[in-house]
Amino acid sequence: MKDNSIPRFFSHNGRQVNLFESKSDELINVEQLMYKAKFEKALEILTSFEREETNTPKDELSTLILKGRIYNYKEQYKKAVEFGELAYDLSQRMGDITSTIDGLLIKSYIAFLGEQDKALDLILKAEKLLNSVSGETYLNLSRQQSDFLIIKSRIYRLNDDLNKALELALHWVETREKVAEKIDISLIYWLLGDIYLYKSEPNKALDYALKSLAIQKELENQIGIASNLALVGLCYYIKGDFDQALNYCKQSLTINEMSITAKTGSLHTLGAIYKEKGELDRTLRYYTRSVSLAENEDYIEGVTYNLMGIGSTYRMKGDFYKAIDYLKRSLTLSEKLNLPHGIYSSLFYLVLTNLDKNSLEQAQIYLTQLEQVSQQMESKAPTQAYKIAKALMLKIKGRIRNHSEAELLLKQIVDSEPITPRLYLQAIVNLCDLFLDELFMTNNPEVLDEINPLINRMSTIAENQHAYLWLTETKLLQAKLALIQMDIVEAKQLLTHAQRIAELHGLKLLAIKISSEHDNLLEQLNDWDNLKKINAPMSERIKLASFDGVIDRMQGKQAVELPKLTPEVPVLLLIIGEGGFPLFSNQFAEKWAFEDDLISGFLSAFNSFSGELFSKGLDRAKFGEYTILMQSVETFSICYLFKGQTYLASRKLIAFKEHIQNTTSIWETLNKFYKSSRNVELKDIPSLKSLIVEIFIKKSLDLDIFSNQID
């Protein structure tokens, strides 16, 4: 039964027609196809349907609404809005309130074109209309109420009101999950994943993203699959699992139907991953590519965030003028679109970059703007960003009272509940930097009582958040703190642990840097012994430990400065059985005329070396003028003595260990000779000589990490 207040007839193509008449069977079929993600088939039917001269105004209106909804699912929001406007105009002329609500809902997709305020106005207008209708008059009422929850949640998410966005999304799940179409369930799961990600709950985010991905795969919706692959990749990036993040983002980019929002998002994530890895040139190429695509599609929000990414990357490269140029462009667009996160983040980086280049007056201008913005926003993140920026401004100005005020600002963040873990970690590392300055100036070891708990807290947060880059750098920072407290063994253990974390999570550049730091420590052992003997002041210890590099990286000032990699000079390779039995030895150069003394000396010291390395979890030690690496494989210890850097040498030793263990002929012969207490010579295993030459002499350097090609 229809509302009698609405006129039933409408002048259409020179004739009076009933506006409520519709070829419902065909349109119902289109709607079913839409829910099954058969978008192209649905659009094909609608295009054919539109050509029929017998269509009523209701047919035309339904067609416009369906097209708008389809293009929303296709993430082509500009087209969706165009059809929403046409549907709204026609529904107004017809006096069809239900369709007017649909038209307003579809028009509100303008939020995804950067006009959230306008979208909210449209939503409020539609809500008033929805509240004015009730009963069974309008069959679409339930669906429209469902759509309201989704679109409002998405708009609040765009406005960074994460709590409101989450409340609406969860309410949708409670009331609609059991009766909704699968494609809408997937959409709300994707939204929940996105919200939880920005609430710094990556595990929950990943769970929802994977659930959404499973539904889209079931629907065989390539657009939805690509968007979810991009979100899953972003989740893994936030969790610090860069290899998985790369895998999912690259998968998403292979899908031709991928929307512009998902594509620019995946490219941005790839850029961010390589920035974390320290490959800044590759980072810039991904960000620049993303900007170009976003500009071509008028996706201004995508342009904004990638410009900010480019700016922060140039800051790390030390090119402050380019950094500021891109950050100013990001700020201008963020203000134009009223993007809260973009506004305060751009201002934050502009303050930091101007401080880096010692432009204090300009930094103060942006700091004042950041303060004003933070006061206008409900979120606490902008306020924390302001406090960090102001603390750094006070620090650079010098004077004790400024340092005290900076310390107070940072402590306010550190002593509160984390809102944004990365800002929270920034507050901790900057507070530690202030305390290190105090320690250097006062030589008062009691300052360490302030620093050590902060570093431990930072390590715990990084581990809980799976932020492996931060965890690795924190372990390196802990190693340097152990050094200035003269705990050399703990420093070695922490360096070994840090390198293993970096290698496990694909942070190759950082792994090389840490390996170089470890080598330097072994070279400086006499220096540290001398400082310990004279009970050197903290300032001397801090100079030798050299904190600047790790602190600067954690503050986002620079990337890893990679040491020049050079091949080591191989000296001796040994395979030793249990009890110290010398099963096999190979000298690499005839000039080592004192080979027998070298081998016997090492074998005499083997138990102490192996005990230190294996029991304390270390990976290297000094043996006179040589470095020794050891690998354990069942009953054998493989020892490699060399001169030079350790990183490439360790790669070779690991490769050798894996080859002999996985080559049956070599492995069986080694065990046979060991059981009979006989020494193995190269003539006994002909393939062993070629293996040693291939790995330790001819093996090319593993420098694929420096590739400049976008994958």
ABEGO torsion letter per residue (X at the ends): XBBAABBABBBBGGBBBBAABBBAAAAAAAAAAAAAGBAAAAAAAAAAAAABAABBAAAAAAAAAAAAAAAAAAGBAAAAAAAAAAAAAAAAAAGBAAAAAAAAAAAAAAAAAGBAAAAAAAAAAAAAAAAABBEAABAAAAAAAAAAAAAAAAAAAAAGBAAAAAAAAAAAAAAAAAABBAAAAAAAAAAAAAAAAAAGBAAAAAAAAAAAAAAAAAAGBAAAAAAAAAAAAAAAAAAGBAAAAAAAAAAAAABAABBAAAAAAAAAAAAAAAAAAGBAAAAAAAAAAAAAAAAAAGBAAAAAAAAAAAAAAAAAAGBAAAAAAAAAAAAAAAAAAGBAAAAAAAAAAAAAAAAAAGBAAAAAAAAAAAAAAAAABABAAAAAAAAAAAAAAAAAAEEAAAAAAAAAAAAAAAABBBABAAAAAAAAAAAAAAAAAAAAAAGBAAAAAAAAAAAAAAAAAAAAAGBAAAAAAAAAAAAAAAAAAGBAAAAAAAAAAAAAAAAAAGBAAAAAAAAAAAAAAAAAAAAAAAAAAAGBBAAAAAAAAGAAAAAAAAAGABBBBBBBBBBBBBABBBBBBBGGBBABBBBABAABAAAAAAAAAAAAAAAAAAAAAAAAGBABBBBEABBBBBBBBEABBBBBBBBEBAAAAAAAAAAAAAAAAABAAAAAAAAAAAAAGBBBBAAABAAAAAAAAAAAAABBBBAAAABABBX
